[in-house]
C-alpha cells in the first residue's frame, strides 16, 4: 500500500537575488506584502530574504512572477 503524500498547501517566497533593478524590486515587494517603504528596502538589501510565508500556491506564484518581472531571482519553498 502506498503512503499518502500530503499535498503542500503553504508556500514561502524567498528573494534569492535582487538583480539590476533594485528600486523596482522594492516596489514589487511592497505590492505583494504590507510592508512600508523602509521595511521593503531593508528586506531587499538583506537578500536572500523571505518575502512572504505561509501563502497559497497561487499567491506564491503571483509574488514570484511580480518579482521576476523586475529582474529578481526568486525561490518558492
Secondary structure, 3 states (H helix, E strand, C coil): CCCCCCCCCCEEEEEEECCCCHHHHHHHHHHHCCCCHHHHHHHHHCCCEEEEEEECHHHHHHHHHHHHHCCCEEEEC
